[in-house]
Amino acid sequence: MKLKENLELRNVCGENVLIPCGINSVDFNYIIHLNETGAFLWKEAQKGVFATESLLDALMEEYEVSEEQARKDVVDFIEKLKSQHLVESDK
């Protein structure tokens, strides 16, 4: 899967937020806030096509966290992206 275009991660007053950019930007009725882990995973996903395993590997390399906790965090992150329609199939 890959992230939809026209979304940028910005730090606003110490908060990590996703904002729409460009003429064809996503219609947001609210701002999406990301914690430090979410912001890290977003940056990793921005590198191109990603999968659960690639984000899992990156998270475990960056943070001292068990594989079980890292997998839970990555799966939760991807599910939230899907529920907000922020990802698309890479096919």
For each residue, the residues with C-beta under 8 A, 3 or more apart:
1: 49 50 51 78 87 88 89 90
2: 45 48 49 50 87 88 90
3: 7 42 45 46 81 86 87 88
4: 7 26 85 86 87 88
5: 22
6: 20 21 22 24 25 26
7: 3 4 18 19 20 21 25 26 86
8: 18 19 21
9: 16 17 18 34 39 42 43 46
10: 16 17 18 19
11: 14 15 16 17
12: 15 17
13:
14: 11
15: 11 12 33
16: 9 10 11 33 34 35 36 38 39 42
17: 9 10 11 12 31 32 33 34
18: 7 8 9 10 31 32 34 42 86
19: 7 8 10 28 31
20: 6 7 25 26 27 28
21: 6 7 8 25
22: 5 6 25
23:
24: 6
25: 6 7 20 21 22 28
26: 4 6 7 20 85 86
27: 20
28: 19 20 25 31 32
29:
30:
31: 17 18 19 28
32: 17 18 28 84 86
33: 15 16 17
34: 9 16 17 18 38 39 42
35: 16 38 39
36: 16 39 40
37: 40 41 59 63 73 77
38: 16 34 35 41 42 77
39: 9 16 34 35 36 42 43
40: 36 37 43 44 58 59 62 63
41: 37 38 44 45 55 58 59 73 74 77
42: 3 9 16 18 34 38 39 45 46
43: 9 39 40 46 47
44: 40 41 47 50 54 55 58 59
45: 2 3 41 42 50 55 81
46: 3 9 42 43
47: 43 44 50
48: 2
49: 1 2 90
50: 1 2 44 45 47 54 55
51: 1 54 55
52: 55 56 71 74 75 78
53: 56 57
54: 44 50 51 57 58
55: 41 44 45 50 51 52 58 59 74 77 78
56: 52 53 59 60 67 70 71 74
57: 53 54 60 61
58: 40 41 44 54 55 61 62
59: 37 40 41 44 55 56 62 63 65 70 73 74
60: 56 57 63 65 67 70
61: 57 58
62: 40 58 59
63: 37 40 59 60 70
64:
65: 59 60 69 70 73
66: 69 70
67: 56 60 70 71
68: 71 72
69: 65 66 72 73
70: 56 59 60 63 65 66 67 73 74
71: 52 56 67 68 74 75
72: 68 69 75 76
73: 37 41 59 65 69 70 76 77
74: 41 52 55 56 59 70 71 77 78
75: 52 71 72 78 79
76: 72 73 79 80
77: 37 38 41 55 73 74 80 81
78: 1 52 55 74 75 81 82 87
79: 75 76 82 83
80: 76 77 83 84
81: 3 45 77 78 84 86 87
82: 78 79 85 86 87
83: 79 80
84: 32 80 81
85: 4 26 82
86: 3 4 7 18 26 32 81 82
87: 1 2 3 4 78 81 82
88: 1 2 3 4
89: 1
90: 1 2 49
91:
